[in-house]
Amino acid sequence: MRYFKISLIFILASFASFSQSKTFEIFGTISGKYNSKMYLFFDGNYKQRDSIVSEIKDGKFYFKGSAPMPAQARLHMDQRSFIRDIYIDNSKTYVTCTTEMKINKSDLDTTNELTVIDVKGSAADKLKTDFEKWLENLKKSKASKEEQSDAYYQKLTAFIKEHPKSKVSPYLLGKASMLSYSQVKKLNGLIDNSLDNTFETKSVSTLLEQLDNSANLAIGLSFQDVVLKDSSDHDIDTRQFRGKYTLIVCWASWCKPCRSEHPELNNIYEKYKGKGLEMVGVSFDTDRDKWKTAVVKDKLNWRQAIDPKAFEGAMAKHYTIQAIPTNFLLDKDGKVIGEGLSTKEIEEMMGHLL
């Protein structure tokens, strides 16, 4: 089979500070129904005038050019096509695609439902694809929403720690909209600063801005008080702790990262409980027995309450809590002065305040 060849040399300003430009070739095959050319562009450019184009002949397409690598390359077939991201980090990359033409019944317009089936020759793309396949399987699993959130956060944390200098790390993090602001911020701090000016890192900044735009999470606002039951079925009202600094910790017995923090939280409580700090644990368990067992096993001597509605509870909905652990630090007037703090950050703030 013959490939139709278009050669272009790219000078991409957004990558200039990251790496040297290298020549690349992309050999593509496509199956399915289509009536379009294949377009390729980089980063946030998405208009056809920003793309290079290859004719599709006998199910084949071909691109050759130069770009700083590794690079996020984006494929589409026309303005009505799905856009698919791949990573290239080698001189030759082999891409297998399929597409289906679908008609939108509302306006009778067609859409190219482009799908990338396989990419060979790119280590960066394999990292991306393997993680995405894992996430897809997780979402299809019978695990609860809480267990999925916990597993997702742990998996992404491990990935970024292992690949802090890979562009795939901020790429995946920029799509982690189900995580909380504090979680995304923490994970962003694990990414090497050599990636600061990349398109992927900009997507993380955009996500952080979106998550931080929630008025309910704004530092300085009064905490949305809740009344919950303790293990003896007595009410715990967060308003009763006015006059003290109050740390509200959201956790669950099934959440390993939550429980790994408990020894340090216990130390913080013992150190500052007599100086004006109150602590309240809010469990997102749906099983009271497992919650009570965990409280005893972890030797939690600070106030403990449970919200059996978990992520569907009033507090979780008000603050868009989608993953735990998380926490809120309130001042003596009940205003939020910290959210999603690490135990080190809590210790530092308490040392300064008390």
Stockholm file with secondary structure:
# STOCKHOLM 1.0

chainA/1-354         MRYFKISLIFILASFASFSQSKTFEIFGTISGKYNSKMYLFFDGNYKQRDSIVSEIKDGKFYFKGSAPMPAQARLHMDQRSFIRDIYIDNSKTYVTCTTEMKINKSDLDTTNELTVIDVKGSAADKLKTDFEKWLENLKKSKASKEEQSDAYYQKLTAFIKEHPKSKVSPYLLGKASMLSYSQVKKLNGLIDNSLDNTFETKSVSTLLEQLDNSANLAIGLSFQDVVLKDSSDHDIDTRQFRGKYTLIVCWASWCKPCRSEHPELNNIYEKYKGKGLEMVGVSFDTDRDKWKTAVVKDKLNWRQAIDPKAFEGAMAKHYTIQAIPTNFLLDKDGKVIGEGLSTKEIEEMMGHLL
#=GR chainA/1-354 SS CCCCCCBCCCCCGGGTTTCCEEEEEEEEEEEESCCSCEEEEETTCCSGGGSEEECCBTTEEEEEEEEESSEEEEEESSTTBCCEEEEECSSEEEEEEEECEEECTTTCCEEECCEEEEEESCHHHHHHHHHHHHHHHHHHSSCCHHHHHHHHHHHHHHHHHHCTTCTHHHHHHTTCTTSCHHHHHHHHTTSCGGGTTSHHHHHHHHHHHHHHTCGGGCTTSBCCCCEEECTTSCEEEGGGGTTSEEEEEEECTTCHHHHHHHHHHHHHHHHHTTTTEEEEEEECCSCHHHHHHHHHHTTCCSEEEECTTGGGSHHHHHTTCCSSSEEEEECTTSBEEEESCCHHHHHHHHHHHC
#=GC SS_cons         CCCCCCBCCCCCGGGTTTCCEEEEEEEEEEEESCCSCEEEEETTCCSGGGSEEECCBTTEEEEEEEEESSEEEEEESSTTBCCEEEEECSSEEEEEEEECEEECTTTCCEEECCEEEEEESCHHHHHHHHHHHHHHHHHHSSCCHHHHHHHHHHHHHHHHHHCTTCTHHHHHHTTCTTSCHHHHHHHHTTSCGGGTTSHHHHHHHHHHHHHHTCGGGCTTSBCCCCEEECTTSCEEEGGGGTTSEEEEEEECTTCHHHHHHHHHHHHHHHHHTTTTEEEEEEECCSCHHHHHHHHHHTTCCSEEEECTTGGGSHHHHHTTCCSSSEEEEECTTSBEEEESCCHHHHHHHHHHHC
//
